[in-house]
């Protein structure tokens, strides 16, 4: 059949992701169609990447409407910012009609990979003026190797308190959490401090967003007195093992004899004892010398599931 003297329009539509991570694979779904209803499923599509590389996508096979929609796999470039692909098809004859050439520009925002941070092994409490260490780690959303990248701890004013580079191996049991142990010196003043871990993500082969994560740390005065707490069951006076004893930032757990020992500075405290299945009210104390206390905890009766059915 000879193509008609008039020409039909070729329309290109594309479903594309708004944001793609640098270097990642992504897919454009391209539809080429004619408003007059001509079957354009056999028309080749050219895709030109931002760097000028050109690929011709083969015609679809099968049902015309399905085949006209082409899923085109592409690779994001290794640079961030808006990048433009050009999707086009040349002038062609289809359905007995001549169709005009068509081109569509497809902008896609290329983003750096995300990173996340972890802070752990924070001692509590930390004595004023004394050295201590924490562990910090960073992980790439793409699982990239972050070994050798700098990481730092800063105080509230932004001053660097400690810095190092991430180690060569991920933390055991993780696939890509690269970590370092940072040595710090506690402030000379007691209090609660909010510091931050910062990861600049510089010098990586694939661009990454930097990350920052805050953590709190309790700094306390040097301990002067020993507090010995014995926890017993109220009705039987039997020692309660593995009861948690807490006075502000100070924590301990009872042993098999029901005893926990803590070193604390002098001052007022609220002593709290906790263990699943038991209860005890807070106990206010004023610590001015070594002190021995016995705390009786009450066993909480277990609920009987049949109680709701009894009259």
SULKA-V612530 format. One record per helix or strand of 2 or more residues. SS is the DSSP state (@ for helix, = for strand). FROM is the first residue (numbers start at 1). LEN is the number of residues. If there is no record, write none. Layout:
ss: {SS | SS}
from: {FROM | FROM}
len: {LEN | LEN}
//
This chain:
ss: {= | = | = | = | = | = | @ | = | = | = | = | = | = | = | = | = | = | = | = | = | = | = | = | = | = | = | = | = | @}
from: {7 | 11 | 19 | 25 | 45 | 54 | 64 | 69 | 81 | 92 | 97 | 102 | 115 | 126 | 131 | 150 | 160 | 177 | 191 | 211 | 225 | 244 | 250 | 259 | 267 | 278 | 283 | 291 | 307}
len: {2 | 5 | 3 | 9 | 4 | 4 | 4 | 7 | 9 | 3 | 3 | 10 | 6 | 2 | 10 | 5 | 6 | 9 | 9 | 10 | 9 | 4 | 4 | 6 | 8 | 2 | 5 | 9 | 3}
//
